[in-house]
Amino acid sequence: MSLTIDLEGRRALVTGAGRGIGRAIARTLAGAGATVAVNDIVPAQVDMVVEEILAAGGKATPMPFDVTQWQEVARTVVRYGDIDMLVNNAGNAGAEGFGELCDFAESDPEDWMRYFAVNLFGTMHCTRAVLPSMIAGNGGRVVTIVSDAGRYGDAKLAPYAAAKAGAAGFCRSVAREVGRYGITVNCVSLGTIESPATAGGSADNSRYVVRRRGKPEEVASLVAYLASPMAAWITGQTYALNGGYTFSL
C-alpha cells in the first residue's frame, strides 16, 4: 500500500522560494498537484523555479514581491486571487544576509530590524493577506518555517532568535483564532539545512544526533504533509526538524 499526498486543485503561495529550502518546498507542492505561486525578492530566481516546475509538468506562476512591505504583499495577493496554502519560508536576514555575527552585548540596535522585518513582520504580512479568503472559503493551511535558534537558543543570533520565536508565538495565537474556520496554522523549526545560505559554514555536525545537515527535500516533505488534508486535526504546533539537535516532548 502506498501513501500519496494529493494537493490537486489547491493553490499555494511559498515565500522565499527562489532557492534552497523554499525552492524545494515549491517543487514538492507542485509535484503533489498544487498550483504554486513562487515568491522571492529576486525576480530572476522566481522565474527559474517556475520554469523548473513547468518543465516537470507542474503548475506554477511567478509572484515576486518583498514580504517586508505590507502594501506590496496585499496588492499582489489580491491580484492573484484565493490562496489555500501559505508557506512562510522567507527568512534569515533578508536580502542583506546575516553579515558578521556577534554577542548581543556588542550588537547595534539599528541592525536588529532586518531580522524582524523578514522573519516576523514578513510572516505577519503574508498571513494577514491570505486569511480573509481562507476564512471565507472555510479552510486553509498556514505553515511557517522557524528555527531552533528561536526555540532552543543559539549564541550570537539573539535578534534572529527573537524574530523567529516571535513568528512561532504569532502562529500559535492565529491558530486559536482561525481553527473554527477549518484553517490550521503550524510551524516547522529547523536545525542547519544544506542551502545557499549555509554554504561555506562550519562542517562540524557533532551536536546533531544524526551527524549531518538536513536536506531541503526533508523540510519540503514535512511541509507538504502539514499542508495536506491528512493534517486537518493538527494546529498550533511547532515541529522540530533538526537531526536531534534538541529533543522535545
C-alpha positions in Angstrom: 0.0 0.0 0.0 1.4 3.4 -0.9 0.7 6.8 0.7 0.2 9.7 -1.6 -0.2 13.4 -0.7 -2.7 14.8 -3.1 -2.9 18.6 -3.4 -4.7 18.7 -6.8 -6.9 21.8 -7.1 -5.1 23.6 -4.3 -3.4 27.0 -4.7 -0.2 27.5 -2.7 2.0 30.6 -2.0 5.6 29.8 -1.0 7.7 32.8 0.1 11.4 32.9 -0.4 11.1 30.2 -2.9 13.8 31.3 -5.3 16.4 28.9 -4.0 17.3 26.5 -1.2 14.5 25.3 1.1 11.8 27.4 -0.5 12.6 26.1 -3.9 12.4 22.5 -2.6 9.0 23.3 -1.0 7.6 24.9 -4.1 8.7 21.9 -6.3 7.3 19.4 -3.8 3.9 21.1 -3.5 3.7 21.3 -7.3 4.7 17.7 -7.6 1.7 16.8 -5.3 -0.6 18.7 -7.7 -0.9 22.2 -6.2 -0.7 25.3 -8.3 2.2 27.2 -6.7 2.8 30.9 -6.6 6.5 31.2 -6.4 7.7 34.2 -4.4 11.1 35.7 -3.9 12.5 39.2 -3.8 14.7 38.4 -6.8 12.6 38.0 -10.0 15.2 36.1 -11.9 15.2 33.4 -9.2 11.4 33.3 -9.2 11.4 32.7 -13.0 14.0 29.9 -12.7 11.9 28.0 -10.2 8.7 28.5 -12.2 10.4 27.2 -15.3 11.6 24.1 -13.4 8.1 23.3 -12.1 6.6 23.8 -15.6 9.2 21.6 -17.2 8.4 18.8 -14.7 4.7 19.0 -15.7 3.6 21.0 -12.7 1.7 24.3 -12.4 3.3 27.5 -11.2 3.1 31.2 -11.5 5.7 33.9 -10.7 4.9 36.2 -7.7 7.9 38.4 -7.0 7.4 40.8 -4.1 9.1 41.9 -0.9 7.4 40.3 2.2 8.6 43.2 4.4 6.4 45.7 2.5 2.7 45.3 3.5 1.1 47.3 0.7 3.1 45.3 -1.9 2.2 42.0 -0.3 -1.5 42.9 -0.1 -1.7 44.2 -3.6 0.0 41.2 -5.1 -2.0 38.6 -3.2 -5.3 40.3 -4.0 -4.4 40.4 -7.7 -3.5 36.7 -7.7 -6.7 35.5 -6.0 -7.6 33.0 -3.3 -4.8 31.0 -1.8 -5.5 27.7 0.0 -2.0 27.1 1.4 0.6 29.7 2.6 4.2 28.6 3.4 6.1 31.4 5.2 9.6 30.5 4.2 11.3 33.8 3.5 13.7 34.4 6.4 17.3 34.5 7.5 18.3 38.2 7.5 16.6 39.2 4.3 18.4 40.3 1.1 21.3 41.7 3.1 22.3 38.4 4.6 23.5 37.7 8.1 26.8 39.5 7.9 29.2 39.5 10.9 27.7 37.7 13.9 28.4 39.0 17.4 27.3 38.7 21.0 24.2 40.6 21.8 26.0 43.0 24.2 28.1 44.1 21.2 25.2 44.4 18.7 24.0 47.6 17.1 20.2 48.2 17.7 19.9 49.7 14.2 20.9 46.2 12.9 18.1 44.4 14.6 15.2 45.4 12.4 16.3 43.5 9.3 15.8 40.2 11.3 12.3 41.3 12.4 11.3 42.7 9.1 11.5 39.5 7.2 11.2 36.7 9.8 8.4 38.3 11.9 6.7 41.1 10.0 7.0 39.3 6.7 5.2 36.3 8.2 2.5 38.6 9.6 2.1 40.5 6.4 1.6 37.3 4.2 -0.6 35.6 6.8 -2.8 38.7 7.1 -3.1 38.9 3.3 -4.3 35.3 2.8 -6.5 34.8 5.9 -9.7 36.7 4.7 -10.2 34.4 1.7 -9.3 31.3 3.7 -12.0 32.3 6.3 -14.5 33.0 3.5 -13.7 29.6 2.0 -13.9 27.8 5.4 -10.5 26.2 5.1 -6.8 26.7 4.6 -3.3 25.9 5.7 -0.5 28.1 7.0 2.9 26.7 7.6 5.7 28.9 8.9 9.4 28.0 8.8 11.1 29.0 12.1 14.4 28.0 13.6 15.8 26.1 16.6 17.7 29.4 17.2 14.4 30.7 18.5 13.1 27.5 20.0 16.3 26.5 21.8 18.6 29.5 21.6 21.9 30.0 19.8 24.7 32.3 20.8 25.4 35.3 18.6 21.9 35.0 17.0 19.8 36.8 19.6 17.9 39.3 17.2 17.3 36.5 14.7 16.2 34.1 17.5 13.8 36.7 18.9 12.2 37.2 15.5 11.8 33.5 14.9 10.4 32.9 18.4 8.0 35.8 17.7 6.8 34.2 14.5 6.1 31.0 16.3 4.2 32.7 19.0 2.3 34.7 16.4 1.3 31.5 14.7 0.0 29.9 17.9 -2.2 32.9 18.5 -3.6 32.9 15.0 -4.2 29.1 15.2 -6.6 29.8 18.1 -8.4 32.4 16.1 -9.0 30.6 12.9 -9.4 26.9 13.8 -13.2 27.2 13.8 -12.9 28.0 10.1 -11.1 24.8 9.3 -7.8 26.7 9.0 -4.7 25.1 10.5 -1.5 27.1 11.5 1.7 25.3 12.3 5.5 25.8 12.4 8.5 23.8 11.4 11.6 24.5 13.4 14.8 23.8 11.6 18.4 23.0 12.5 21.0 23.7 9.9 19.9 22.8 6.4 22.1 22.5 3.3 21.3 25.6 1.3 23.0 28.5 -0.4 22.5 30.5 2.8 24.5 27.9 4.8 27.2 27.1 2.2 30.7 27.6 3.5 29.7 27.5 7.1 31.2 25.2 9.7 31.1 21.5 8.8 31.0 20.4 12.5 27.9 18.3 12.9 28.9 16.8 16.3 25.9 18.5 18.1 23.5 16.6 15.8 22.4 13.0 16.8 22.1 12.3 13.0 25.6 13.5 12.1 24.8 15.6 9.1 22.9 18.7 8.0 19.3 18.4 6.9 18.3 18.5 3.3 15.8 20.9 1.7 13.7 18.0 0.5 13.3 16.7 4.0 11.8 20.1 5.0 9.6 20.0 2.0 8.1 16.6 2.8 7.0 17.7 6.3 5.6 20.9 4.9 3.6 19.0 2.2 2.1 16.8 4.9 1.1 19.7 7.1 -0.4 21.5 4.1 -2.4 18.4 3.1 -5.8 17.1 4.2 -4.1 14.4 6.2 -3.1 17.1 8.8 -6.5 18.6 9.3 -6.5 18.0 13.0 -3.0 19.4 13.7 -2.8 23.1 14.6 -0.8 25.4 16.8 2.2 23.1 16.8 5.9 23.5 16.2 7.7 20.5 14.7 11.4 20.3 15.3 13.2 19.1 12.2 16.7 19.2 13.4 18.5 15.8 13.3 18.3 15.6 17.1 20.0 18.9 17.7 17.4 19.2 20.5 14.8 16.8 21.8 11.2 17.8 22.9 8.2 16.2 24.3 
